[in-house]
């Protein structure tokens, strides 16, 4: 088994780094929650996300994770690297306890992530190694860290909200199309439709059955909000809308929000109000469940015109996040 690259940390931090193991999940989650409380991102990993890392067949945590413990055995920093086999990029994610920031710990974790990404690409004999990180636009510390390592912003994403009080849009798709709840027997058809829709979207890679099943089975996923647009005569999947509810948003922001995770319409069915009808249907479902807002995120440069659609549907921008890339030599 390939060993982890050595992690070099300033001696003043007193942190001991090693790979994350299943017994660390409580500590790891507590660390993520402390970071989220201080930095207030719109979303952070849940217990199910951490548990899934050890159940997944991809990205062995023994090789692709590190956690830093202080002398008392408390987790103070972590890092992960994930990559699809043969995929064009690796993704790095991590964080440092607010009490342990500004000690060079974040830089050390990121340096390890770069080394691990290089190793992953070398093992696959891929000539170009690219690593991607994400940050909120208002996270000054992360932006400085990524800039210092030579990352460049390659994409902006906009978070949007629409209040559900007052009148909601009533939009029907073309007569030959109906909107129905996503039934389990159509999960695979929905996955294949999604991979087709996003085949030419920036940064997207196909979702295999494992990843799709985890998303649909995630504790935050709302099966009663997940919908498909079907051709009436054939039952063919035309489009889809998958949604979730995060109670932490209510606790942190004071709003109950139905969130559209994924929205897509297959190319040959575009121009028939399918996306607008799916969103309008989602709003009705959200409101019926007691939600105050509908939310989603959009790739600001998406050439499909998604941003304009959402604005016409009453969504308004709240904040932005960025994707950063570094080409590894």
C-alpha positions in Angstrom: 0.0 0.0 0.0 1.3 3.5 -0.9 2.2 5.4 2.2 1.1 8.9 2.9 3.5 11.7 2.0 5.2 13.1 5.1 3.3 16.0 6.7 5.5 18.9 7.8 4.1 21.2 10.4 5.6 24.0 12.4 6.7 22.6 15.7 4.9 25.4 17.6 1.5 23.9 16.7 2.0 20.7 18.7 -0.3 18.8 16.3 0.2 15.1 15.5 -1.1 14.2 12.0 -2.3 10.8 10.8 -4.9 9.3 8.6 -8.6 9.5 9.7 -10.1 6.2 11.0 -13.8 5.4 11.7 -13.4 6.0 15.4 -12.5 9.6 14.7 -15.9 10.5 13.2 -17.3 12.1 16.4 -14.1 14.2 16.8 -14.0 15.0 13.1 -17.7 16.1 13.1 -17.2 18.2 16.2 -14.2 20.0 14.5 -16.3 20.7 11.4 -19.1 22.1 13.5 -16.7 24.4 15.4 -15.3 25.7 12.1 -18.8 26.1 10.7 -19.9 28.1 13.8 -17.1 30.5 13.3 -17.1 30.8 9.5 -20.9 30.3 8.9 -20.7 28.6 5.5 -24.1 27.9 3.9 -23.5 24.2 4.2 -21.1 21.8 6.0 -20.5 18.1 6.1 -23.0 16.0 8.1 -22.3 12.8 10.0 -23.7 10.8 7.1 -21.1 12.4 4.7 -18.3 11.4 7.0 -19.6 7.9 7.5 -20.0 7.5 3.8 -16.3 8.1 3.2 -15.5 4.9 5.0 -18.2 2.9 3.3 -17.4 4.1 -0.2 -15.3 2.0 -2.6 -13.4 5.1 -3.8 -10.8 7.4 -2.2 -9.4 5.1 0.5 -9.4 7.3 3.7 -6.2 5.6 4.9 -4.4 7.3 2.0 -6.5 10.3 1.3 -7.2 11.9 4.7 -5.3 13.5 7.5 -6.4 14.7 10.9 -4.3 16.7 13.3 -4.6 16.1 17.1 -3.4 18.3 19.9 -1.6 17.0 23.0 -4.9 16.4 24.7 -6.2 14.3 21.8 -8.6 16.9 20.4 -8.9 17.2 16.6 -7.8 20.6 15.4 -7.3 20.3 11.7 -8.2 17.9 8.8 -7.7 17.5 5.1 -9.2 15.2 2.4 -8.3 14.6 -1.3 -10.9 12.9 -3.6 -10.6 12.0 -7.2 -12.6 9.9 -9.6 -10.6 7.2 -11.4 -9.4 8.7 -14.7 -11.0 12.1 -13.8 -9.3 15.3 -14.8 -9.1 16.9 -11.4 -8.7 16.1 -7.7 -10.7 17.9 -5.1 -9.2 19.1 -1.8 -11.3 20.0 1.3 -10.3 20.7 4.8 -10.3 23.1 7.7 -8.6 24.3 10.9 -10.1 24.8 14.3 -10.6 28.6 14.8 -8.4 28.5 17.9 -5.6 27.0 15.9 -5.6 29.3 12.8 -2.8 31.6 11.9 -0.2 29.1 12.9 0.7 27.7 9.5 -1.5 24.6 10.0 -3.8 25.3 7.0 -0.7 25.8 4.8 0.7 22.5 6.0 -2.5 20.6 5.3 -2.8 22.1 1.8 0.8 21.2 1.1 0.0 17.6 2.0 -3.1 17.7 -0.3 -1.0 18.9 -3.2 1.5 16.1 -2.7 -1.3 13.5 -2.4 -3.0 14.8 -5.6 0.3 14.5 -7.5 0.6 11.0 -6.2 -2.9 10.1 -7.4 -2.3 11.4 -10.9 1.1 9.7 -11.1 -0.4 6.4 -10.1 -2.9 6.7 -13.0 -0.1 7.9 -15.3 -2.1 11.0 -16.2 0.1 13.8 -17.7 -1.8 16.8 -16.3 -2.5 17.1 -12.6 -5.1 19.6 -11.6 -6.4 20.2 -8.0 -9.5 22.2 -7.2 -10.6 23.8 -4.0 -13.7 25.9 -3.1 -14.3 28.8 -0.8 -17.0 31.3 0.1 -16.3 34.8 -1.4 -16.3 36.4 2.1 -13.8 33.9 3.6 -10.8 36.2 3.5 -8.4 33.7 5.2 -9.1 30.9 2.7 -8.8 33.3 -0.2 -5.4 34.4 1.1 -4.3 30.8 1.6 -5.2 29.7 -1.9 -3.8 32.8 -3.5 -0.5 32.2 -1.7 -0.2 28.7 -3.1 -0.8 30.0 -6.6 -4.4 28.9 -7.1 -6.6 31.0 -9.6 -10.3 31.5 -9.4 -11.8 29.6 -12.3 -15.5 29.9 -11.6 -18.1 31.8 -9.5 -21.3 30.3 -8.1 -24.2 32.3 -6.8 -26.5 31.2 -4.0 -30.1 32.4 -4.5 -33.3 32.6 -2.4 -36.9 33.1 -3.2 -39.5 33.9 -0.4 -42.5 31.6 -0.5 -45.0 34.1 1.0 -47.5 35.7 -1.3 -48.3 34.3 -4.7 -46.3 31.5 -6.3 -45.9 30.9 -10.0 -48.1 28.4 -11.7 -46.3 27.1 -14.7 -47.3 24.0 -16.7 -44.9 22.3 -19.1 -45.9 21.3 -22.6 -49.1 19.2 -22.7 -47.2 16.0 -23.5 -45.1 16.3 -20.3 -46.2 15.5 -16.7 -44.5 16.1 -13.4 -44.5 13.3 -10.9 -42.7 12.4 -7.7 -39.5 10.4 -8.2 -40.3 6.7 -7.6 -37.5 4.3 -6.7 -38.0 2.3 -9.9 -37.0 5.4 -11.8 -33.8 6.2 -9.8 -31.5 4.8 -12.5 -33.3 6.5 -15.4 -33.0 9.8 -13.4 -29.2 9.2 -12.9 -28.7 8.5 -16.6 -30.7 11.6 -17.5 -28.6 13.7 -15.1 -25.3 12.4 -16.6 -26.6 13.3 -20.1 -27.7 16.8 -19.0 -24.4 17.6 -17.3 -22.1 16.0 -19.8 -21.1 19.4 -21.2 -21.4 21.4 -18.0 -18.2 22.9 -16.6 -16.5 20.9 -13.9 -19.1 18.1 -13.9 -18.1 14.4 -14.0 -20.6 11.5 -14.4 -22.2 10.2 -11.2 -22.0 6.4 -10.7 -24.7 4.4 -9.0 -22.9 4.5 -5.7 -22.7 8.3 -5.7 -26.3 8.7 -6.9 -27.7 6.3 -4.4 -25.9 8.1 -1.5 -27.3 11.4 -2.6 -30.9 10.1 -2.8 -30.5 8.3 0.5 -28.8 11.2 2.3 -30.6 12.2 5.6 -31.1 15.7 4.2 -32.7 14.5 1.0 -36.5 14.9 0.8 -38.0 12.1 -1.2 -41.4 13.9 -1.2 -39.8 16.9 -2.9 -37.8 14.9 -5.6 -39.6 15.1 -8.9 -39.3 14.0 -12.5 -40.7 15.4 -15.7 -41.9 12.5 -17.9 -43.2 12.2 -21.5 -46.7 11.1 -21.0 -46.8 8.6 -23.9 -43.5 6.8 -23.3 -42.7 7.5 -19.7 -39.3 8.8 -20.8 -37.5 11.0 -18.3 -37.4 14.5 -19.7 -36.1 16.4 -16.6 -35.7 16.2 -12.8 -35.6 18.3 -9.7 -33.9 16.9 -6.5 -34.3 18.8 -3.2 -33.2 18.7 0.4 -33.9 20.3 3.8 -31.1 21.2 6.2 -32.3 22.0 9.7 -29.0 23.7 10.5 -30.1 26.5 8.1 -33.1 27.2 10.4 -30.9 27.1 13.5 -28.2 29.3 12.0 -30.1 31.6 9.8 -33.6 31.5 11.2 -35.3 30.4 7.9 -36.8 27.1 6.8 -35.5 26.5 3.3 -36.4 24.0 0.7 -33.2 23.7 -1.4 -33.0 22.5 -5.0 -29.9 20.3 -5.1 -30.1 19.5 -8.8 -32.2 20.7 -11.7 -31.9 19.5 -15.3 -33.7 19.1 -18.6 -32.4 16.9 -21.4 -31.4 18.9 -24.4 -34.0 17.7 -26.9 -36.7 18.7 -24.4 -35.5 22.2 -23.7 -37.6 25.2 -24.6 -40.9 23.7 -23.4 -41.0 25.3 -19.9 -39.9 22.1 -18.2 -37.3 23.7 -15.9 -39.7 26.5 -14.9 -42.5 24.0 -14.3 -40.2 21.8 -12.1 -39.2 24.8 -10.0 -42.8 26.0 -9.7 -43.8 22.6 -8.5 -41.0 22.5 -6.1 -42.0 25.8 -4.6 -45.5 24.4 -4.0 -44.1 21.4 -2.3 -41.8 23.4 -0.1 -44.6 25.8 1.0 -46.9 22.9 1.8 -44.2 21.5 4.0 -43.9 24.7 6.0 -40.9 26.2 4.3 -40.3 30.0 4.2 -37.9 30.1 1.2 -36.8 28.2 -1.9 -33.1 28.1 -2.4 -30.5 27.0 -5.0 -27.1 27.6 -6.3 -26.1 28.4 -9.9 -22.9 28.5 -11.9 -22.8 32.2 -12.8 -21.3 31.5 -16.2 -23.6 28.6 -17.1 -24.3 29.1 -20.9 -27.8 27.5 -20.6 -29.2 30.7 -19.2 -30.1 29.2 -15.8 -29.3 32.4 -13.9 -31.8 34.4 -16.0 -34.4 31.7 -15.5 -34.0 31.8 -11.7 -34.2 35.6 -11.6 -37.4 35.5 -13.7 -38.8 33.0 -11.2 -38.2 35.4 -8.3 -34.9 34.1 -6.9 -32.4 36.7 -5.8 -28.7 36.4 -5.1 -27.5 36.3 -1.5 -23.8 35.5 -1.8 -21.1 33.9 -4.0 -18.6 31.1 -3.7 -15.6 30.4 -5.9 -13.8 27.4 -7.4 -10.0 27.7 -7.5 -7.7 25.5 -9.6 -4.0 24.8 -9.5 -2.1 23.0 -12.3 0.4 20.8 -10.5 3.8 20.4 -12.1 
